[in-house]
Amino acid sequence: MHDATTALQRLLDIMARLRDPETGCPWDRAQDFASIAPYSIEEAYEVADTIAREDWDSLPDELGDLLLQVVYHAQMADEQGLFDFATVARMIGDKMVRRHPHVFGAGERTAGQWEDGKAQERLARNRSGTLDDVPVGLPALLRARKLSARAARTGFDWDTVAEVAAKVDEEIDELKVELESGDREKIFDELGDVLFTLATLARKLDMDPEACLRQANAKFTRRFTAMEHDLAARGLALVDVDVKTMEEGWQAVKRRERGEPVS
């Protein structure tokens, strides 16, 4: 614990020095909450990516980058007399104790205990609406999942996965109608409905739609790159071939991944 305390204090001191109005770094001094916020989001994704790749050697470094974002915001807040890092640490500690009375207090854990605690906290912040505190800055698919999950706790939900899957089909049919119409505004709206319903389907399957899409992105990248390399081995570049040849190469990569013969 002493090592952790010493290391954390060193980081806090480094940030304070970087933000020093006279001797600090010009770039760091020029930043504010709004300019740093995107980096905070980016670093969280870097952590998620490192975990997805199971790159455990790099994870401490990426977690450090994420911790730096918390320290950065806390330092700026301290400068403005809003709060400091100790306040941040104390508040999250208090929250974890409050939401786990079965660990830190009397009583057994009950179903919905965590959410009941969050609901009480929303009331304390005068945000009593069911969807009030679902952050608008979340990635859209993740926010869609959270919105539908929050609504589901009120009973506003489908009973089965099959019902949600049927709703996906319904939304796709509605999208097809608008594709025929060519009305871009309506296409935009219906495509959003499809994506929202897919996020709801992921929730019903107890899956993270962002993780599903990240896996699909990785698969597409892997297959496209393999197809490109296969063409290069034949002395061809993507600009040299037509779509039919690319599709044949794509299908060959898929068969190779499945262990099937590739002609």
C-alpha positions as CSV (number, residue, x, y, z in Angstrom):
1,M,0.0,0.0,0.0
2,H,2.9,2.4,0.8
3,D,4.4,1.9,-2.6
4,A,1.0,2.6,-4.2
5,T,0.5,5.8,-2.1
6,T,4.1,7.0,-3.0
7,A,3.6,6.3,-6.7
8,L,0.2,8.1,-6.8
9,Q,1.5,11.1,-4.9
10,R,4.4,11.3,-7.4
11,L,2.0,11.3,-10.2
12,L,-0.1,14.1,-8.6
13,D,3.0,16.1,-8.0
14,I,4.1,15.7,-11.7
15,M,0.7,16.9,-12.9
16,A,0.8,19.9,-10.6
17,R,4.2,20.8,-11.9
18,L,3.1,20.4,-15.5
19,R,0.2,22.8,-14.8
20,D,2.3,25.3,-12.9
21,P,1.4,28.7,-14.4
22,E,5.1,29.9,-14.5
23,T,7.3,26.8,-14.9
24,G,4.9,24.2,-16.3
25,C,4.5,22.9,-19.8
26,P,2.8,25.4,-22.2
27,W,0.6,22.7,-23.8
28,D,-0.5,21.3,-20.4
29,R,-1.2,24.7,-19.1
30,A,-3.4,25.6,-22.1
31,Q,-5.8,22.6,-21.6
32,D,-9.2,22.7,-20.0
33,F,-11.9,20.1,-19.2
34,A,-13.4,20.2,-22.7
35,S,-10.0,19.8,-24.4
36,I,-8.9,16.9,-22.2
37,A,-12.3,15.0,-22.3
38,P,-11.7,13.4,-25.7
39,Y,-8.4,12.0,-24.5
40,S,-10.1,10.5,-21.5
41,I,-12.5,8.6,-23.9
42,E,-9.6,7.6,-26.2
43,E,-7.6,6.2,-23.3
44,A,-10.5,4.2,-22.1
45,Y,-10.8,2.6,-25.5
46,E,-7.0,1.9,-25.5
47,V,-7.5,0.0,-22.3
48,A,-10.4,-2.0,-23.8
49,D,-8.4,-2.8,-26.9
50,T,-5.4,-4.0,-24.8
51,I,-7.7,-6.3,-22.8
52,A,-9.4,-7.6,-26.0
53,R,-5.9,-8.5,-27.4
54,E,-4.9,-10.0,-24.0
55,D,-1.8,-7.9,-24.2
56,W,-1.2,-8.1,-20.4
57,D,2.4,-6.6,-20.7
58,S,0.9,-3.4,-22.1
59,L,-2.1,-3.2,-19.8
60,P,-0.3,-1.4,-16.9
61,D,0.9,1.3,-19.3
62,E,-2.5,1.8,-20.7
63,L,-4.2,1.8,-17.3
64,G,-1.6,4.4,-16.3
65,D,-2.7,6.6,-19.3
66,L,-6.3,6.3,-18.1
67,L,-5.4,7.1,-14.5
68,L,-3.5,10.2,-15.8
69,Q,-6.8,11.5,-17.3
70,V,-8.4,11.3,-13.8
71,V,-5.4,13.1,-12.3
72,Y,-5.5,15.7,-15.0
73,H,-9.2,16.6,-14.5
74,A,-8.7,16.6,-10.7
75,Q,-5.8,19.0,-11.0
76,M,-7.7,21.4,-13.1
77,A,-10.6,21.3,-10.7
78,D,-8.3,21.9,-7.8
79,E,-6.9,25.0,-9.5
80,Q,-10.5,26.3,-9.8
81,G,-11.4,25.5,-6.2
82,L,-14.0,22.9,-7.3
83,F,-12.6,19.7,-5.8
84,D,-9.3,17.8,-5.7
85,F,-8.1,14.2,-6.3
86,A,-8.8,13.2,-2.7
87,T,-12.4,14.2,-3.2
88,V,-12.7,12.0,-6.2
89,A,-11.2,9.0,-4.4
90,R,-13.3,9.6,-1.3
91,M,-16.5,9.9,-3.3
92,I,-16.0,6.7,-5.3
93,G,-14.9,4.9,-2.1
94,D,-18.1,6.0,-0.3
95,K,-20.2,5.0,-3.3
96,M,-18.8,1.5,-3.4
97,V,-19.4,1.0,0.4
98,R,-22.9,2.5,0.1
99,R,-23.8,0.2,-2.8
100,H,-22.4,-2.9,-1.1
101,P,-24.0,-3.0,2.3
102,H,-23.8,-6.8,2.2
103,V,-20.0,-6.5,2.3
104,F,-19.4,-3.4,4.4
105,G,-22.5,-3.4,6.6
106,A,-25.3,-5.5,7.9
107,G,-27.7,-7.5,5.7
108,E,-27.7,-9.9,2.9
109,R,-27.3,-8.9,-0.8
110,T,-30.7,-8.5,-2.5
111,A,-31.6,-8.5,-6.2
112,G,-31.5,-5.0,-7.6
113,Q,-29.6,-3.6,-4.7
114,W,-27.0,-1.9,-6.9
115,E,-29.7,-0.3,-9.1
116,D,-31.8,0.7,-6.1
117,G,-28.7,2.5,-4.8
118,K,-28.2,4.3,-8.2
119,A,-31.9,5.3,-8.2
120,Q,-31.6,6.9,-4.8
121,E,-28.5,8.7,-6.0
122,R,-30.4,10.0,-9.0
123,L,-33.1,11.3,-6.7
124,A,-30.5,13.1,-4.5
125,R,-29.2,14.8,-7.7
126,N,-32.8,15.8,-8.7
127,R,-32.6,13.5,-11.7
128,S,-35.6,11.3,-11.0
129,G,-36.4,10.3,-14.6
130,T,-35.6,6.7,-15.5
131,L,-33.3,7.7,-18.4
132,D,-32.0,11.0,-16.9
133,D,-28.5,10.0,-16.1
134,V,-27.6,7.7,-19.1
135,P,-24.6,9.7,-20.4
136,V,-25.2,11.3,-23.8
137,G,-21.4,11.1,-24.5
138,L,-21.4,7.3,-24.5
139,P,-20.8,5.5,-27.8
140,A,-24.2,5.3,-29.5
141,L,-24.5,1.5,-29.5
142,L,-23.5,1.3,-25.8
143,R,-25.9,4.1,-24.9
144,A,-28.7,2.4,-26.9
145,R,-28.1,-0.8,-24.8
146,K,-28.1,1.2,-21.6
147,L,-31.3,3.1,-22.5
148,S,-33.2,-0.1,-23.4
149,A,-31.9,-1.8,-20.2
150,R,-33.0,1.1,-18.0
151,A,-36.4,1.2,-19.7
152,A,-36.7,-2.6,-19.3
153,R,-36.5,-2.2,-15.5
154,T,-39.8,-0.5,-15.6
155,G,-41.4,-3.4,-17.5
156,F,-41.0,-1.7,-20.9
157,D,-39.4,-4.6,-22.7
158,W,-40.0,-7.7,-24.8
159,D,-40.4,-11.0,-23.1
160,T,-38.2,-13.1,-25.3
161,V,-35.2,-12.9,-27.6
162,A,-37.4,-14.1,-30.4
163,E,-39.7,-11.1,-30.1
164,V,-36.7,-8.8,-30.3
165,A,-35.4,-10.6,-33.3
166,A,-38.8,-10.2,-35.0
167,K,-38.7,-6.5,-34.2
168,V,-35.3,-6.4,-35.9
169,D,-36.8,-7.9,-39.0
170,E,-39.7,-5.4,-38.9
171,E,-37.3,-2.5,-38.6
172,I,-35.2,-3.8,-41.6
173,D,-38.4,-4.1,-43.7
174,E,-39.3,-0.5,-42.8
175,L,-35.8,0.5,-43.9
176,K,-36.2,-1.3,-47.2
177,V,-39.3,0.7,-47.9
178,E,-37.5,3.9,-47.4
179,L,-34.6,2.8,-49.4
180,E,-37.0,2.4,-52.3
181,S,-38.4,5.9,-51.7
182,G,-34.9,7.4,-51.8
183,D,-35.8,9.9,-49.0
184,R,-32.5,10.2,-47.2
185,E,-34.0,11.8,-44.1
186,K,-36.4,8.8,-43.6
187,I,-33.6,6.3,-44.5
188,F,-31.4,8.0,-41.8
189,D,-34.2,7.6,-39.3
190,E,-35.1,4.0,-40.1
191,L,-31.4,3.0,-40.1
192,G,-31.1,4.4,-36.6
193,D,-34.1,2.3,-35.5
194,V,-32.4,-0.8,-36.9
195,L,-29.3,-0.1,-35.0
196,F,-31.2,0.7,-31.8
197,T,-33.1,-2.6,-32.0
198,L,-29.9,-4.5,-32.7
199,A,-28.5,-3.0,-29.5
200,T,-31.6,-4.2,-27.7
201,L,-31.2,-7.6,-29.1
202,A,-27.6,-7.7,-27.8
203,R,-28.9,-6.8,-24.4
204,K,-31.5,-9.6,-24.4
205,L,-28.6,-11.9,-25.3
206,D,-26.5,-10.5,-22.5
207,M,-23.9,-9.3,-24.9
208,D,-22.2,-5.9,-25.4
209,P,-23.0,-4.5,-28.9
210,E,-19.8,-2.5,-28.8
211,A,-17.8,-5.7,-28.2
212,C,-19.7,-7.5,-30.9
213,L,-18.9,-4.7,-33.4
214,R,-15.3,-4.6,-32.3
215,Q,-15.0,-8.3,-33.0
216,A,-16.6,-7.8,-36.4
217,N,-14.2,-4.9,-37.1
218,A,-11.3,-7.1,-36.2
219,K,-12.6,-9.9,-38.4
220,F,-13.1,-7.6,-41.3
221,T,-9.6,-6.2,-40.9
222,R,-8.1,-9.6,-40.7
223,R,-9.8,-11.0,-43.7
224,F,-9.4,-7.9,-45.9
225,T,-5.7,-7.8,-45.0
226,A,-5.3,-11.5,-45.8
227,M,-7.0,-11.0,-49.1
228,E,-4.8,-8.1,-50.0
229,H,-1.7,-10.1,-49.1
230,D,-2.9,-13.0,-51.2
231,L,-3.2,-10.7,-54.2
232,A,0.2,-9.2,-53.5
233,A,1.7,-12.7,-53.5
234,R,0.3,-13.0,-57.1
235,G,1.9,-9.7,-58.0
236,L,-1.4,-7.9,-57.9
237,A,-2.6,-4.7,-56.1
238,L,-6.2,-3.9,-55.2
239,V,-6.2,-1.2,-57.8
240,D,-5.4,-3.8,-60.4
241,V,-8.4,-6.1,-59.9
242,D,-12.1,-5.9,-60.1
243,V,-14.7,-6.5,-57.4
244,K,-15.3,-10.0,-58.6
245,T,-11.7,-10.9,-58.1
246,M,-11.7,-9.3,-54.6
247,E,-14.8,-11.2,-53.6
248,E,-13.2,-14.5,-54.8
249,G,-10.2,-13.7,-52.7
250,W,-12.4,-12.8,-49.7
251,Q,-14.2,-16.1,-49.9
252,A,-10.9,-17.9,-50.2
253,V,-9.8,-16.3,-47.0
254,K,-13.0,-17.3,-45.2
255,R,-12.7,-20.9,-46.4
256,R,-9.1,-21.0,-45.2
257,E,-10.1,-19.7,-41.7
258,R,-12.7,-22.4,-41.5
259,G,-10.1,-25.0,-42.5
260,E,-11.9,-25.8,-45.8
261,P,-10.1,-26.6,-49.0
262,V,-9.1,-23.5,-51.1
263,S,-8.9,-24.1,-54.8
